[in-house]
Amino acid sequence: MNERSSVEIYTEWDVVAARQLGRDEAKSIGFGTVDQARITTAISELARNIYLYAGTGKIEIRRLHDGTKKGMMIISSDNGPGIPDVRKVMEDGFTTSGGLGAGMPGVQRLVDEFKIETEVGVGTTITAIKWLR
């Protein structure tokens, strides 16, 4: 993990910037168009959640090199309210914003590895990894 980039999330335009950074990084790593779209969608959801629920935070992109494997790590972090019930958030169809409820379960399906660390009143960090096939 030697190369990283990030976007601070304050406005809806920062969500767009995070998406574009993710797409550009995915393309430069060598991901095909389908995986670029998956990565971009995951980043969009993570950044949108920062904007909607925490107000501010950061999307960080790291290039991964593990022996012969290459990939991309997406870290979404905020100092927001935290997630009181992670199991509930990971249920398909659960929504607090009136959306489709594809949120976190959708992100998990789009990537190869997914982890949520959260503490109520402290914030949330979500780590997602996509490996190049």
DSSP file (Angstrom, degrees, kcal/mol; ACC not computed):
  #  RESIDUE AA STRUCTURE BP1 BP2  ACC     N-H-->O    O-->H-N    N-H-->O    O-->H-N    TCO  KAPPA ALPHA  PHI   PSI    X-CA   Y-CA   Z-CA
    1    1 A M              0   0    0      0, 0.0    63,-0.2     0, 0.0     3,-0.1   0.000 360.0 360.0 360.0  86.2    0.0    0.0    0.0
    2    2 A N        +     0   0    0     61,-0.4     2,-0.5     1,-0.2    62,-0.1   0.571 360.0  60.5-117.5  -9.6    2.2    2.8   -1.2
    3    3 A E  E     +A   63   0A   0     60,-0.5    60,-2.6     2,-0.0     2,-0.3  -0.973  59.3 163.8-122.5 131.0    0.0    5.1   -3.2
    4    4 A R  E     -A   62   0A   0     -2,-0.5     2,-0.3    58,-0.2    58,-0.2  -0.991  14.0-178.5-145.6 154.9   -3.0    6.9   -1.8
    5    5 A S  E     -A   61   0A   0     56,-2.4    56,-3.6    -2,-0.3     2,-0.3  -0.949  11.4-168.3-142.6 157.9   -5.4    9.7   -2.6
    6    6 A S  E     -A   60   0A   0     -2,-0.3     2,-0.4    54,-0.3    54,-0.2  -0.987  16.5-151.1-150.7 161.5   -8.3   11.2   -0.8
    7    7 A V  E     -A   59   0A   0     52,-2.5    52,-2.5    -2,-0.3     2,-0.3  -0.994  20.8-136.2-132.2 124.8  -11.3   13.5   -1.1
    8    8 A E  E     -A   58   0A   0     -2,-0.4     2,-0.7    50,-0.2    50,-0.3  -0.650  22.2-137.6 -76.3 135.9  -12.7   15.4    1.9
    9    9 A I  E     +A   57   0A   0     48,-3.1    48,-1.3    -2,-0.3     3,-0.1  -0.872  53.0 128.0-104.6 112.4  -16.5   15.2    1.9
   10   10 A Y  S    S+     0   0    0     -2,-0.7     2,-0.2     1,-0.3    -1,-0.2   0.553  71.2  24.5-125.4 -32.7  -18.3   18.4    2.8
   11   11 A T  S >> S-     0   0    0      1,-0.1     4,-0.9     0, 0.0     3,-0.6  -0.773  84.0-100.0-131.4 171.8  -20.8   19.0   -0.1
   12   12 A E  H 3> S+     0   0    0     -2,-0.2     4,-1.4     1,-0.2     3,-0.4   0.828 121.0  61.8 -62.5 -31.0  -22.6   17.0   -2.8
   13   13 A W  H 3> S+     0   0    0      1,-0.2     4,-2.2     2,-0.2    -1,-0.2   0.814  96.9  58.2 -65.8 -29.3  -19.9   18.0   -5.3
   14   14 A D  H <> S+     0   0    0     -3,-0.6     4,-2.4     2,-0.2    -1,-0.2   0.831 100.2  57.0 -68.9 -30.8  -17.3   16.3   -3.1
   15   15 A V  H  X S+     0   0    0     -4,-0.9     4,-2.1    -3,-0.4    -2,-0.2   0.920 108.2  47.3 -61.7 -43.5  -19.3   13.0   -3.6
   16   16 A V  H  X S+     0   0    0     -4,-1.4     4,-2.3     1,-0.2    -2,-0.2   0.910 111.2  51.0 -63.1 -43.4  -18.9   13.6   -7.4
   17   17 A A  H  X S+     0   0    0     -4,-2.2     4,-2.5     1,-0.2    -2,-0.2   0.887 109.2  50.5 -63.3 -39.5  -15.2   14.3   -6.9
   18   18 A A  H  X S+     0   0    0     -4,-2.4     4,-2.5     2,-0.2    -1,-0.2   0.911 109.8  50.8 -65.0 -42.5  -14.7   11.1   -4.9
   19   19 A R  H  X S+     0   0    0     -4,-2.1     4,-2.5     2,-0.2    -2,-0.2   0.934 111.8  47.3 -57.9 -47.4  -16.5    9.0   -7.6
   20   20 A Q  H  X S+     0   0    0     -4,-2.3     4,-2.7     2,-0.2     5,-0.2   0.900 110.6  51.3 -65.6 -41.3  -14.3   10.5  -10.3
   21   21 A L  H  X S+     0   0    0     -4,-2.5     4,-2.7     1,-0.2     5,-0.2   0.934 111.6  48.6 -58.7 -46.1  -11.1    9.8   -8.2
   22   22 A G  H  X S+     0   0    0     -4,-2.5     4,-2.7     2,-0.2    -2,-0.2   0.908 111.9  47.9 -61.5 -43.8  -12.2    6.2   -7.7
   23   23 A R  H  X S+     0   0    0     -4,-2.5     4,-2.5     2,-0.2    -1,-0.2   0.932 113.3  48.0 -63.2 -45.8  -13.0    5.8  -11.4
   24   24 A D  H  X S+     0   0    0     -4,-2.7     4,-2.3     2,-0.2    -2,-0.2   0.918 114.4  45.7 -62.1 -44.5   -9.6    7.3  -12.5
   25   25 A E  H  X S+     0   0    0     -4,-2.7     4,-2.0    -5,-0.2    -1,-0.2   0.919 112.4  50.9 -65.2 -44.1   -7.7    5.2  -10.0
   26   26 A A  H  X>S+     0   0    0     -4,-2.7     5,-2.4    -5,-0.2     4,-1.3   0.913 111.7  48.0 -60.4 -43.0   -9.5    2.0  -10.9
   27   27 A K  H  <5S+     0   0    0     -4,-2.5     3,-0.3     1,-0.2    -1,-0.2   0.919 111.3  49.6 -64.0 -43.8   -8.8    2.6  -14.6
   28   28 A S  H  <5S+     0   0    0     -4,-2.3    -1,-0.2     1,-0.2    -2,-0.2   0.795 107.7  54.3 -69.6 -26.7   -5.1    3.3  -14.0
   29   29 A I  H  <5S-     0   0    0     -4,-2.0    -1,-0.2    -5,-0.2    -2,-0.2   0.797 124.3-104.1 -73.3 -28.6   -4.8    0.1  -11.9
   30   30 A G  T  <5 +     0   0    0     -4,-1.3    -3,-0.2    -3,-0.3    -2,-0.1   0.511  64.0 154.9 117.7   8.6   -6.2   -1.9  -14.8
   31   31 A F      < -     0   0    0     -5,-2.4    -1,-0.3    -6,-0.2   101,-0.1  -0.415  42.7-119.0 -65.8 142.5   -9.8   -2.6  -13.8
   32   32 A G     >  -     0   0    0     -2,-0.1     4,-2.5     1,-0.1     5,-0.2  -0.179  33.4 -93.4 -73.0 174.1  -12.2   -3.2  -16.7
   33   33 A T  H  > S+     0   0    0      1,-0.2     4,-2.0     2,-0.2     5,-0.1   0.836 123.6  53.3 -63.4 -34.5  -15.2   -1.0  -17.3
   34   34 A V  H  > S+     0   0    0      2,-0.2     4,-2.1     1,-0.2    -1,-0.2   0.945 113.2  42.4 -66.9 -46.8  -17.6   -3.3  -15.3
   35   35 A D  H  > S+     0   0    0      2,-0.2     4,-2.8     1,-0.2     5,-0.2   0.844 110.6  57.2 -68.9 -32.0  -15.4   -3.3  -12.2
   36   36 A Q  H  X S+     0   0    0     -4,-2.5     4,-2.6     2,-0.2    -1,-0.2   0.924 108.4  47.3 -60.3 -42.2  -14.8    0.5  -12.6
   37   37 A A  H  X S+     0   0    0     -4,-2.0     4,-2.4     2,-0.2    -2,-0.2   0.892 111.4  50.6 -66.2 -39.9  -18.5    1.0  -12.5
   38   38 A R  H  X S+     0   0    0     -4,-2.1     4,-2.5     2,-0.2    -2,-0.2   0.941 113.2  45.4 -61.8 -46.9  -18.8   -1.3   -9.4
   39   39 A I  H  X S+     0   0    0     -4,-2.8     4,-2.6     1,-0.2     5,-0.2   0.922 113.3  49.8 -63.1 -45.0  -16.0    0.7   -7.6
   40   40 A T  H  X S+     0   0    0     -4,-2.6     4,-2.4    -5,-0.2    -1,-0.2   0.895 111.3  49.4 -62.0 -40.9  -17.5    4.0   -8.6
   41   41 A T  H  X S+     0   0    0     -4,-2.4     4,-2.2     2,-0.2    -1,-0.2   0.916 111.1  49.3 -65.2 -43.7  -20.9    2.9   -7.3
   42   42 A A  H  X S+     0   0    0     -4,-2.5     4,-2.4     1,-0.2    -2,-0.2   0.929 112.8  47.3 -61.5 -45.6  -19.5    1.7   -4.0
   43   43 A I  H  X S+     0   0    0     -4,-2.6     4,-3.1     1,-0.2     5,-0.3   0.907 109.7  53.9 -62.8 -41.9  -17.6    5.0   -3.5
   44   44 A S  H  X S+     0   0    0     -4,-2.4     4,-2.5    -5,-0.2    -1,-0.2   0.920 110.5  46.0 -58.7 -45.2  -20.7    7.0   -4.4
   45   45 A E  H  X S+     0   0    0     -4,-2.2     4,-2.1     2,-0.2    -1,-0.2   0.920 114.7  47.0 -65.2 -44.3  -22.8    5.2   -1.8
   46   46 A L  H  X S+     0   0    0     -4,-2.4     4,-1.8     2,-0.2    -2,-0.2   0.925 115.4  45.0 -64.3 -45.0  -20.1    5.6    0.9
   47   47 A A  H  X S+     0   0    0     -4,-3.1     4,-2.4     1,-0.2    -2,-0.2   0.895 111.9  52.5 -66.8 -39.9  -19.5    9.2    0.1
   48   48 A R  H  X S+     0   0    0     -4,-2.5     4,-2.9    -5,-0.3     5,-0.2   0.890 107.3  52.6 -62.7 -39.5  -23.2   10.0    0.0
   49   49 A N  H  X>S+     0   0    0     -4,-2.1     4,-2.8     2,-0.2     5,-0.7   0.893 107.9  51.2 -64.8 -38.9  -23.6    8.3    3.4
   50   50 A I  I  X>S+     0   0    0     -4,-1.8     5,-2.0     3,-0.2     4,-1.8   0.965 113.6  45.2 -58.4 -50.6  -20.9   10.6    4.9
   51   51 A Y  I  <5S+     0   0    0     -4,-2.4    -2,-0.2     3,-0.2    -1,-0.2   0.908 120.1  39.3 -60.8 -44.8  -22.7   13.6    3.4
   52   52 A L  I  <5S+     0   0    0     -4,-2.9    -1,-0.2    -5,-0.2    -2,-0.2   0.897 130.3  21.8 -74.5 -41.4  -26.2   12.6    4.6
   53   53 A Y  I  <5S+     0   0    0     -4,-2.8    -3,-0.2    -5,-0.2    -2,-0.2   0.765 133.1  28.0-105.8 -29.2  -25.5   11.1    8.0
   54   54 A A  I  <<S-     0   0    0     -4,-1.8     2,-0.9    -5,-0.7    -3,-0.2   0.659  84.3-140.5-107.2 -21.1  -22.2   12.5    9.3
   55   55 A G  S   <S+     0   0    0     -5,-2.0     2,-0.3    -6,-0.3    -5,-0.1  -0.322  77.9  24.8  90.7 -53.5  -22.0   15.8    7.5
   56   56 A T        +     0   0    0     -2,-0.9    23,-0.6    -6,-0.1     2,-0.3  -0.959  69.6 119.1-141.5 159.6  -18.3   15.6    6.8
   57   57 A G  E     -AB   9  78A   0    -48,-1.3   -48,-3.1    -2,-0.3     2,-0.3  -0.957  46.5 -87.8 173.8-157.4  -15.7   12.9    6.4
   58   58 A K  E     -AB   8  77A   0     19,-2.7    19,-2.6    -2,-0.3     2,-0.5  -1.000   9.2-152.4-147.8 141.4  -13.2   11.5    4.0
   59   59 A I  E     -AB   7  76A   0    -52,-2.5   -52,-2.5    -2,-0.3     2,-0.4  -0.974  23.5-169.4-108.4 122.7  -13.0    9.0    1.2
   60   60 A E  E     -AB   6  75A   0     15,-2.8    15,-2.9    -2,-0.5     2,-0.5  -0.940   7.4-159.1-116.4 136.8   -9.4    7.6    0.8
   61   61 A I  E     -AB   5  74A   0    -56,-3.6   -56,-2.4    -2,-0.4     2,-0.4  -0.957  10.7-176.4-114.6 127.9   -8.3    5.4   -2.0
   62   62 A R  E     -AB   4  73A   0     11,-2.7    11,-3.1    -2,-0.5     2,-0.4  -0.987  22.4-132.9-125.1 135.4   -5.2    3.2   -1.7
   63   63 A R  E     -AB   3  72A   0    -60,-2.6   -60,-0.5    -2,-0.4   -61,-0.4  -0.686  25.7-147.7 -80.8 137.7   -3.6    1.1   -4.3
   64   64 A L  E     - B   0  71A   0      7,-2.6     7,-1.9    -2,-0.4     2,-0.4  -0.885  19.5-179.6-111.9 139.9   -2.8   -2.4   -3.1
   65   65 A H  E     + B   0  70A   0     -2,-0.4     2,-0.5     5,-0.2     5,-0.2  -0.933   7.3 169.5-135.9 110.7    0.1   -4.6   -4.1
   66   66 A D  E >   - B   0  69A   0      3,-2.6     3,-2.2    -2,-0.4     2,-0.6  -0.815  66.3 -67.0-125.6  89.2    0.1   -8.0   -2.5
   67   67 A G  T 3  S-     0   0    0     -2,-0.5    -1,-0.0     1,-0.3     0, 0.0  -0.551 120.9 -11.5  66.1-115.1    2.7  -10.2   -4.2
   68   68 A T  T 3  S+     0   0    0     -2,-0.6     2,-0.3    -3,-0.1    -1,-0.3   0.526 120.3  95.6 -93.0  -7.1    1.3  -10.7   -7.7
   69   69 A K  E <   -B   66   0A   0     -3,-2.2    -3,-2.6    62,-0.0     2,-0.3  -0.629  52.5-169.8 -87.8 141.8   -2.2   -9.3   -6.7
   70   70 A K  E     +B   65   0A   0     62,-0.4    62,-3.1    -2,-0.3     2,-0.3  -0.944  21.2 134.9-123.5 150.6   -3.2   -5.7   -7.4
   71   71 A G  E     -BC  64 131A   0     -7,-1.9    -7,-2.6    -2,-0.3     2,-0.4  -0.912  42.7 -98.2-168.5-162.6   -6.2   -4.0   -6.1
   72   72 A M  E     -BC  63 130A   0     58,-2.4    58,-2.5    -2,-0.3     2,-0.5  -0.999  17.0-154.8-144.0 132.4   -7.8   -1.0   -4.5
   73   73 A M  E     -BC  62 129A   0    -11,-3.1   -11,-2.7    -2,-0.4     2,-0.5  -0.932   7.8-162.2-109.8 132.4   -8.8   -0.2   -0.9
   74   74 A I  E     -BC  61 128A   0     54,-3.4    54,-2.7    -2,-0.5     2,-0.5  -0.964   5.6-169.3-113.2 123.8  -11.5    2.4   -0.3
   75   75 A I  E     -BC  60 127A   0    -15,-2.9   -15,-2.8    -2,-0.5     2,-0.6  -0.965   3.2-169.9-118.6 119.6  -11.7    3.8    3.2
   76   76 A S  E     +BC  59 126A   0     50,-2.9    50,-2.8    -2,-0.5     2,-0.4  -0.935  17.1 172.5-105.8 119.7  -14.7    5.9    4.2
   77   77 A S  E     +BC  58 125A   0    -19,-2.6   -19,-2.7    -2,-0.6     2,-0.3  -0.978   7.2 159.2-135.2 145.8  -14.2    7.7    7.6
   78   78 A D  E     -BC  57 124A   0     46,-1.9    46,-0.8    -2,-0.4   -21,-0.2  -0.966  41.1-133.6-152.3 165.9  -16.2   10.2    9.5
   79   79 A N        +     0   0    0    -23,-0.6    44,-0.2    -2,-0.3   -22,-0.1  -0.204  67.0 126.7-112.0  37.3  -16.6   11.6   13.0
   80   80 A G  S    S-     0   0    0     44,-0.1   -26,-0.2   -24,-0.1     3,-0.1   0.226  80.4 -65.4 -81.7-156.3  -20.4   11.5   12.8
   81   81 A P  S    S-     0   0    0      0, 0.0    40,-2.6     0, 0.0    41,-0.2   0.598  70.5-131.5 -73.8 -11.6  -23.0    9.9   15.0
   82   82 A G        -     0   0    0     38,-0.3    42,-0.1    39,-0.2    38,-0.1  -0.111  29.1 -73.8  79.5 172.2  -21.9    6.3   14.4
   83   83 A I        -     0   0    0     40,-0.3     3,-0.4     1,-0.1    37,-0.2  -0.925  36.1-164.7-110.5 111.7  -24.2    3.4   13.5
   84   84 A P  S    S+     0   0    0      0, 0.0     2,-0.3     0, 0.0    -1,-0.1   0.821  84.0  26.1 -67.0 -30.6  -26.3    2.2   16.4
   85   85 A D     >  +     0   0    0      1,-0.1     4,-1.9     2,-0.0     3,-0.2  -0.774  61.6 177.5-138.4  90.5  -27.3   -1.1   14.8
   86   86 A V  H  > S+     0   0    0     -3,-0.4     4,-1.8    -2,-0.3    -1,-0.1   0.882  83.7  57.2 -61.7 -39.9  -24.9   -2.4   12.2
   87   87 A R  H  4 S+     0   0    0      1,-0.2    -1,-0.2     2,-0.2     4,-0.2   0.910 107.2  48.5 -58.4 -41.6  -27.0   -5.6   11.6
   88   88 A K  H >4 S+     0   0    0      1,-0.2     3,-1.7    -3,-0.2    -1,-0.2   0.923 109.4  52.0 -63.6 -44.9  -30.0   -3.5   10.8
   89   89 A V  H 3< S+     0   0    0     -4,-1.9    15,-0.4     1,-0.3    -1,-0.2   0.802 106.2  56.0 -61.7 -29.5  -28.0   -1.3    8.3
   90   90 A M  T 3< S+     0   0    0     -4,-1.8     2,-0.4    -5,-0.2    -1,-0.3   0.392  84.3 105.6 -87.1   3.8  -26.8   -4.5    6.6
   91   91 A E  S X  S-     0   0    0     -3,-1.7     3,-1.7    -4,-0.2    13,-0.1  -0.702  80.3-112.9 -82.8 132.6  -30.3   -5.7    5.9
   92   92 A D  T 3  S+     0   0    0     -2,-0.4    10,-0.2     1,-0.2     3,-0.1  -0.422 102.3  22.6 -60.3 135.7  -31.5   -5.4    2.3
   93   93 A G  T 3  S+     0   0    0      8,-2.1     2,-0.3     1,-0.3    -1,-0.2   0.256  86.7 132.9  91.6 -12.2  -34.2   -2.9    2.1
   94   94 A F    <   +     0   0    0     -3,-1.7     2,-0.3     7,-0.5    -1,-0.3  -0.577  27.9 163.8 -74.7 131.7  -33.4   -1.0    5.3
   95   95 A T        +     0   0    0     -2,-0.3    -3,-0.0    -3,-0.1    -6,-0.0  -0.997  33.9 179.8-147.4 144.0  -33.3    2.8    4.7
   96   96 A T  S    S+     0   0    0     -2,-0.3    -1,-0.1     1,-0.0    -2,-0.0   0.388  89.5  55.2-114.3  -4.4  -33.4    5.9    6.9
   97   97 A S  S    S-     0   0    0      0, 0.0     3,-0.1     0, 0.0    -2,-0.0   0.391 112.8-107.4-109.8   2.1  -33.2    8.3    4.0
   98   98 A G  S    S+     0   0    0      1,-0.2    -3,-0.0     2,-0.0     0, 0.0   0.568  78.8 129.2  82.9   7.8  -36.2    7.1    2.0
   99   99 A G  S    S-     0   0    0      1,-0.1    -1,-0.2    -5,-0.0    -4,-0.0   0.071  79.7 -80.3 -80.5-163.3  -34.0    5.5   -0.7
  100  100 A L        -     0   0    0     -3,-0.1    -7,-0.1     1,-0.0    -5,-0.1   0.628  55.0-123.2 -78.8 -13.6  -34.1    2.0   -2.1
  101  101 A G  S    S+     0   0    0     -9,-0.1    -8,-2.1    -8,-0.0    -7,-0.5   0.760  77.2 121.9  77.8  23.9  -32.2    0.5    0.9
  102  102 A A     >  +     0   0    0    -10,-0.2     4,-3.0    -9,-0.2     5,-0.3   0.669  42.2 114.3 -88.3 -18.4  -29.5   -1.0   -1.3
  103  103 A G  H  > S+     0   0    0      2,-0.2     4,-2.3     3,-0.2     5,-0.2   0.712  81.4   6.1 -13.8-109.8  -26.8    1.0    0.7
  104  104 A M  H  > S+     0   0    0    -15,-0.4     4,-2.6     1,-0.2    -1,-0.2   0.872 131.5  51.4 -65.1 -41.2  -24.4   -1.0    2.7
  105  105 A P  H  > S+     0   0    0      0, 0.0     4,-1.9     0, 0.0    -1,-0.2   0.898 111.4  50.9 -61.4 -35.9  -25.4   -4.5    1.6
  106  106 A G  H  X S+     0   0    0     -4,-3.0     4,-1.3     2,-0.2    -2,-0.2   0.921 109.4  48.7 -64.6 -44.8  -25.1   -3.2   -2.0
  107  107 A V  H >X S+     0   0    0     -4,-2.3     4,-0.9    -5,-0.3     3,-0.6   0.931 109.4  53.5 -59.9 -45.2  -21.6   -1.9   -1.3
  108  108 A Q  H >< S+     0   0    0     -4,-2.6     3,-0.5     1,-0.3    -1,-0.2   0.876 108.3  49.8 -59.0 -38.2  -20.6   -5.2    0.3
  109  109 A R  H 3< S+     0   0    0     -4,-1.9    -1,-0.3     1,-0.2    -2,-0.2   0.767 106.6  56.6 -71.3 -24.7  -21.8   -7.1   -2.8
  110  110 A L  H << S+     0   0    0     -4,-1.3    -1,-0.2    -3,-0.6     2,-0.2   0.654 107.5  50.4 -82.0 -16.0  -19.8   -4.8   -5.1
  111  111 A V  S << S-     0   0    0     -4,-0.9    19,-0.2    -3,-0.5     3,-0.1  -0.652  75.7-127.4-119.7 173.7  -16.4   -5.4   -3.5
  112  112 A D  S    S+     0   0    0     17,-2.4     2,-0.3     1,-0.3    18,-0.2   0.787  94.5  25.8 -92.2 -31.7  -14.4   -8.5   -2.4
  113  113 A E  E     +D  129   0A   0     16,-1.8    16,-2.4     2,-0.0     2,-0.3  -0.989  67.1 178.4-135.1 144.2  -13.7   -7.5    1.2
  114  114 A F  E     +D  128   0A   0     -2,-0.3     2,-0.4    14,-0.2    14,-0.2  -0.986   3.4 172.9-151.2 130.8  -15.9   -5.3    3.5
  115  115 A K  E     -D  127   0A   0     12,-2.3    12,-2.7    -2,-0.3     2,-0.5  -0.993  13.5-158.8-145.0 135.2  -15.6   -4.2    7.1
  116  116 A I  E     -D  126   0A   0     -2,-0.4     2,-0.4    10,-0.2    10,-0.2  -0.953   8.2-178.6-112.4 129.0  -17.5   -1.7    9.2
  117  117 A E  E     +D  125   0A   0      8,-2.8     8,-3.3    -2,-0.5     2,-0.3  -0.996  20.3 158.4-122.3 124.1  -16.0   -0.2   12.4
  118  118 A T  E     -D  124   0A   0     -2,-0.4     2,-0.4     6,-0.2     6,-0.2  -0.993  26.4-169.9-147.8 149.9  -18.3    2.2   14.3
  119  119 A E  E >>  -D  123   0A   0      4,-2.3     3,-2.4    -2,-0.3     4,-2.2  -0.964  35.7-112.6-141.7 125.3  -18.9    3.7   17.7
  120  120 A V  T 34 S+     0   0    0     -2,-0.4   -38,-0.3     1,-0.3   -37,-0.0  -0.319 103.7  10.7 -58.8 130.4  -22.0    5.6   18.5
  121  121 A G  T 34 S+     0   0    0    -40,-2.6    -1,-0.3     1,-0.1   -39,-0.2   0.368 125.6  64.9  82.7  -4.4  -21.1    9.3   19.2
  122  122 A V  T <4 S-     0   0    0     -3,-2.4     2,-0.3     1,-0.2    -2,-0.2   0.751  99.4-105.6-116.3 -45.5  -17.6    8.8   17.8
  123  123 A G  E  <  - D   0 119A   0     -4,-2.2    -4,-2.3   -44,-0.2     2,-0.4  -0.863  23.9 -89.1 142.0-176.1  -17.8    7.9   14.1
  124  124 A T  E     -CD  78 118A   0    -46,-0.8   -46,-1.9    -2,-0.3     2,-0.4  -0.990  17.6-168.2-138.4 140.0  -17.6    5.2   11.5
  125  125 A T  E     -CD  77 117A   0     -8,-3.3    -8,-2.8    -2,-0.4     2,-0.5  -0.994   9.2-171.8-127.4 125.7  -14.9    3.8    9.3
  126  126 A I  E     -CD  76 116A   0    -50,-2.8   -50,-2.9    -2,-0.4     2,-0.5  -0.972   4.0-164.0-118.1 128.6  -15.8    1.5    6.4
  127  127 A T  E     +CD  75 115A   0    -12,-2.7   -12,-2.3    -2,-0.5     2,-0.4  -0.955   9.2 178.7-115.8 127.8  -13.1   -0.4    4.5
  128  128 A A  E     -CD  74 114A   0    -54,-2.7   -54,-3.4    -2,-0.5     2,-0.4  -0.990   7.1-165.0-129.8 136.1  -13.8   -2.0    1.2
  129  129 A I  E     -CD  73 113A   0    -16,-2.4   -17,-2.4    -2,-0.4   -16,-1.8  -0.973   5.8-171.4-125.1 135.2  -11.3   -3.8   -1.0
  130  130 A K  E     -C   72   0A   0    -58,-2.5   -58,-2.4    -2,-0.4     2,-0.3  -0.995  14.4-151.1-123.4 125.6  -11.6   -4.8   -4.7
  131  131 A W  E     -C   71   0A   0     -2,-0.4     2,-0.3   -60,-0.2   -60,-0.3  -0.757  19.9-116.7 -97.2 141.5   -9.0   -7.1   -6.2
  132  132 A L              0   0    0    -62,-3.1   -62,-0.4    -2,-0.3  -101,-0.1  -0.604 360.0 360.0 -72.5 129.6   -8.0   -7.0   -9.9
  133  133 A R              0   0    0     -2,-0.3    -1,-0.1   -64,-0.1   -62,-0.0   0.420 360.0 360.0 -98.0 360.0   -8.9  -10.3  -11.5
